[in-house]
Structure formats: C-alpha cells, structure tokens
Amino acid sequence: KTWHKSKKKAFTKYQKRWEEASKEGKAMNAEIERAKKYCQVIRAICHTQVGKAKLGQKKAHIKEIQVNGGTTAAKVDFLTGLFEQEVKIADVFAQDEMIDIIGVTKGKGFNGVITRWGCTRLVRKSHRGLRKVGCIGSWHPAKVQWQVPRSGQMGYFHRTE
C-alpha cells in the first residue's frame, strides 16, 4: 500500500553479497555448500516464458519445483548446472508419462446450499426463504450431521490430479 514511500531496501543486502561473491569468482559457493550439508528437500524457483506462448498475459508464472532422486548433493549440483538456462518440457518428462499435478480450484466465495450442493429449491410460498435445506436433521442426535448440506466456502480447494 505504501511501497511508493518506502526505502525499497528489500533484498539489497542479499544483492550486495551476490555481487561481491560473483566478482571474486565464487558465485555464492558458501550458500550452495550449506544447502548440500543441511537441506533434505531441494527446490528450484522457475519461471515461464510467456512471450513465447500466445497468451494475453505478459507477466511470467513463477513456480517452485521440487527435485527428487539421488543424494542432496547430487540434487544441488543438478540444479546449479541449470541456473539461468532454458529447460524444455521434453527434457523433464517422457512421452505419455503419468505425473501428479497439485493445485487449487477456482475460488467462488461464500455460497448457499442451492449453488454449493445442488439442492432443490423449496416451494414458492415456503416460510422464511426458499433457497434452503428443508430439514437439517432429526431431533436426536441433537447435532447437525456432517452429511447435511450447509452453506459456506465454494472453490479454492486443494486438489491433486
């Protein structure tokens, strides 16, 4: 909100350290060695080249991609070899290979039971509204069961395809 008034100091120390290390010829070797020694999970931050795709969008998608297989040192060496280089889909995946895609569904906000669960509307002259569930359960057990459709958040759910 007030970024235009700020000193814009985010990542400036990191940038200076990177510049100093690159002048000396050891481009952040200390951090790479620390990752080899202490880390178990190694991920690369990658971006797409939207200009090559015929999209109306100009801003690149940024994605964190985890590398699996082998030792941590081998993973780090593999990724340092790919720094600032183009990686094609064919280099990563084989033809007809089965992969898991993890993401979130399109968010639709707070919705009622008619939209969210597809319940039937009540009749026109029903008392206190008609876009409701007619009965939310029996007297006993004296609580609403989890199976009863209720209004709430629709969409923005975590899915693995």
N, C-alpha and C positions, 0 to 999 in steps of 0.2 A: 504494500500500500504506500509506504513512504520510501521506496527504493530510490527514487529520484533525488531525495535529500540525503541519502546515506553516503558514507565514505567509500563504498564499494571495495571493502577490504577482504571479501570472501575469497579464499584460496590464494591470496597474494603471497603468503609465506611459503606455501607449497610450491607455487610457481617459481619463486626465487631459488628454492632448494633444487628444483628440477633444472633450472638454467645453470646454476653453479655446477651441478653434477655432470651435465652434458658438456660443459666447457672442459672439464677435467677428463672427459672420455669414458667415465664410468656412469652411464645413464641409470641412476637410481639402483645401483647394484646392492646397496645395503638393504633397501626395502624388498628387493626380489629375493635375496638370501633369507631375510626374515620370514617371508611368505613360505619359502621352502622348508624352513625349520619348524615353524609353529602352526601353520594352517593345515586343515584337513580338507576343506572344501575350497576349490579354486573356481572362480567365475570370471568371465570376460565381459566388459561393458562394450557392446557393439551398437552400431547404428546402420540404418538402411541408406541407400542412395535413391532418394525419392525422385530426383531429377531424371533418372533413367527410366522410371516407371511412368506410365501415362496417367498420373493422378492429378487432381486439382490441388493437392496439398504440396507445400514447399518445405515444410518442417520435417526433418528426419525422425523416424521412430527410433527410440533408444531402448535397448533391451539388455538385460543381464543374462548371460548364457553360462550354465554350469558345464564344466569339463569333467568327464568321468573316465575311469580306466587308468591303470598304472599307478605309480607312486606319485606323491605330491610334487616331488622334484621334476618328474617327467612331465606332469601337467603344466607346471610353471614354465619349463623350457619350451614346451609346445606352444604355449600362448605368447611367450616373449618372441618367438620366431614369427608370429603372426601380427605383431604390433604394426599399426599403420599400413596394413595390407588389405587388399580386397579378398574376401572369402566367398566363393561361389557355392550355391546350394548343392551342386553335383559333387563338390569336394567333401561335403559333410555327410550327405545322405545318399544311399544307393537307390536304384530304381525299385519301386514297389516295396520299399522298406516301411514297416509299421512303426509309427512314432506316437508318443503321447503329447498332446497339446493341452496346456493348462492356462486357463484364463477366467475372466468374469463375464457374465451375461450382461446384456444391455439393461441399464437401470431404468425403472419406470416409476419409482417413488412409492408413496403410500397409496394402496388401492383397497377397495372394498371387496366383499366376498363374490359378487357377481363377476367382476373382472378377473379377480385373482384366482378363484377356484372354478369359475364357470357354473355357479349355482343358478337355479331358475328363479326369476323374479317372483315375488308374491303377487296376489291378485290386486287389481286396481284400487279396491276400497279397503285394503287392509289397514289396520290401526298402527300408527307410529312408523310409517315408512314402508316401502316395499322392496328396496334393494338390500334385503337382509336374509339371514337364515331363519326359517320358521321356528325351529326348536333347536336349542344348543345342547340339549341333553335331558336325561331323566332327573328326578328329584335326588335319588341315590344311585350311584355315589355322588356326593354333594360337591362335585367339582366338574369343570368343563374338561372333557377328554381331549387328548391331543389330536385325535382324528377329526374333530369338528372343524369345519372351515371357519376361519376368522379373518378379519381384515388385517392388513399390515404391509410390510415391505414387499414389493414385487420387482424382481430382477436384481441385478448386481450380485449374483450368486456365483460362488467359486465352482468351476466345472473342469473336469478332465475328460477330454475326448480321445 
